[in-house]
Amino acid sequence: MMHNMTPGMMWGMGFIGLLVVVVLLLAAAALVKYLRSSNGGGDR
């Protein structure tokens, strides 16, 4: 890795990391909702 990175590149990497975290959280929430809806109940 180069030590003289521009603040823009660091901001971009931070933004990508934040985006990955948000996507993982959404995927986990969708998985939990799917499992709960499939396990308990039928239409709701």
CNS distance restraints for C-alpha pairs under 8 A (distance, minus, plus):
assign (resid   5 and name CA) (resid   9 and name CA) 6.54 0.50 0.50
assign (resid   5 and name CA) (resid  10 and name CA) 6.99 0.50 0.50
assign (resid   6 and name CA) (resid  10 and name CA) 6.54 0.50 0.50
assign (resid   7 and name CA) (resid  11 and name CA) 6.00 0.50 0.50
assign (resid   8 and name CA) (resid  12 and name CA) 6.06 0.50 0.50
assign (resid   9 and name CA) (resid  13 and name CA) 6.16 0.50 0.50
assign (resid  10 and name CA) (resid  14 and name CA) 6.11 0.50 0.50
assign (resid  11 and name CA) (resid  15 and name CA) 6.03 0.50 0.50
assign (resid  12 and name CA) (resid  16 and name CA) 6.17 0.50 0.50
assign (resid  13 and name CA) (resid  17 and name CA) 6.17 0.50 0.50
assign (resid  14 and name CA) (resid  18 and name CA) 6.15 0.50 0.50
assign (resid  15 and name CA) (resid  19 and name CA) 6.08 0.50 0.50
assign (resid  16 and name CA) (resid  20 and name CA) 6.17 0.50 0.50
assign (resid  17 and name CA) (resid  21 and name CA) 6.31 0.50 0.50
assign (resid  18 and name CA) (resid  22 and name CA) 6.24 0.50 0.50
assign (resid  19 and name CA) (resid  23 and name CA) 6.17 0.50 0.50
assign (resid  20 and name CA) (resid  24 and name CA) 6.16 0.50 0.50
assign (resid  21 and name CA) (resid  25 and name CA) 6.18 0.50 0.50
assign (resid  22 and name CA) (resid  26 and name CA) 6.17 0.50 0.50
assign (resid  23 and name CA) (resid  27 and name CA) 6.09 0.50 0.50
assign (resid  24 and name CA) (resid  28 and name CA) 6.10 0.50 0.50
assign (resid  25 and name CA) (resid  29 and name CA) 6.14 0.50 0.50
assign (resid  26 and name CA) (resid  30 and name CA) 6.09 0.50 0.50
assign (resid  27 and name CA) (resid  31 and name CA) 6.07 0.50 0.50
assign (resid  28 and name CA) (resid  32 and name CA) 6.17 0.50 0.50
assign (resid  29 and name CA) (resid  33 and name CA) 6.12 0.50 0.50
assign (resid  30 and name CA) (resid  34 and name CA) 5.98 0.50 0.50
assign (resid  31 and name CA) (resid  35 and name CA) 6.08 0.50 0.50
assign (resid  32 and name CA) (resid  36 and name CA) 6.06 0.50 0.50
assign (resid  33 and name CA) (resid  37 and name CA) 6.01 0.50 0.50
assign (resid  34 and name CA) (resid  38 and name CA) 6.00 0.50 0.50
assign (resid  35 and name CA) (resid  39 and name CA) 5.95 0.50 0.50
assign (resid  36 and name CA) (resid  40 and name CA) 5.97 0.50 0.50
assign (resid  37 and name CA) (resid  41 and name CA) 6.50 0.50 0.50
assign (resid  37 and name CA) (resid  42 and name CA) 7.25 0.50 0.50
assign (resid  37 and name CA) (resid  44 and name CA) 6.58 0.50 0.50
assign (resid  38 and name CA) (resid  42 and name CA) 7.08 0.50 0.50
